[in-house]
Amino acid sequence: MTVTEITEFLNAHDIKPSYQRIKVYECLINQGNHMTVESIYRELIATIPTLSKTTIYNTLKIFEDHHILNVINLNGNEMRYDLILDEHGHFQCKICQEIFDFPIQEPRIQIEQINGFKIEERNVFLKGICKDCLEKQ
């Protein structure tokens, strides 16, 4: 996406397209999904010397509130940010820590057993060893 396209996209989602917001979104697009605040900060600090991690956190929160990204909570303490909004699962390699997306169909959950509940979020998160790390062993 170009800067103009990102600006239009943010405007279309009622987000004021500040320079920092445009650069954070552009970073997520160019560097791939599953970035952390720290990785976004390291990527952008040379371009925006006045950038703070607080600005990144606030920007990502705005993006989440406007439903243009998903937050992935790994191990209860590591937040990653994902631009893929379609339902999909995540696999994290225990060796290289890389996170991979995979498509999912309707999970085999007995939804009727939780009748009367309002489901607002569904996540499929798997851990193991990725193909590349297995080949290196």
Helices and strands as residue ranges (DSSP letters): H 3-12, H 19-31, H 37-44, H 53-65, E 70-74, E 78-82, E 88-93, E 99-103, G 111-114, E 125-128, H 131-136
